[in-house]
Amino acid sequence: MNQVAKAPLSRVLPRRSSQYRRPSPTGRKENMKILFRFSLIALYLHLFALSACSPVFEATRPDPVDLSQFVVGENRVQVVEQLGAPTATVNDGDNSCDVYKLYTHGPGSVSKGLIAFFEAAADVVTLCLAEILFTPLETATRNSKHTVMVCYGPDGKLTAVKESDSSPN
């Protein structure tokens, strides 16, 4: 037969309500301090994550292409090596024109680095409140692509580089 071990009644029966331990007032204060510290750490981590937005936007902004680097008489192969494959090719009489969508305006590499540095410094000084201004500003002033036509003569030599005034993007 199964024998059930008999436990003392004090282990089986619940305690009376007067026997339960109540948290002390100092325990509540300690809990509030821990909660406050946790909230403060969470706030700092959130602000730290936000502080990376506008400097990252600036640092990853595409560099503009300097169209003045292309000179009349340059071979088509050299131009395609620097610009990549065109989006389209059209014929203009005897000339053949490659159409590109390029970033032609905006800050260069050094300017972008300086802007990103000062934005990060402003984030540190203002406890990331500068992000309220910088992130929408970065989004509004992002570079746009312009249509550029690079035309070649029948011999495959560069004859003209034309940039559209409007930004289709």
Secondary structure, 3 states (H helix, E strand, C coil): CCCCCCCCHHHHCCCCHHHCCCCCHHHHHHHHHHHHHHHHHHHHHHHHHHCCHHHHHHHCCCCCCCHHHCCCCCEHHHHHHHHCCCCEEEEECCEEEEEEEEECCCCCHHHHHHHHHHHHHHHHHCCCCCHHHHHHHHHHCCCCEEEEEEEECCCCEEEEEEECCCCCC
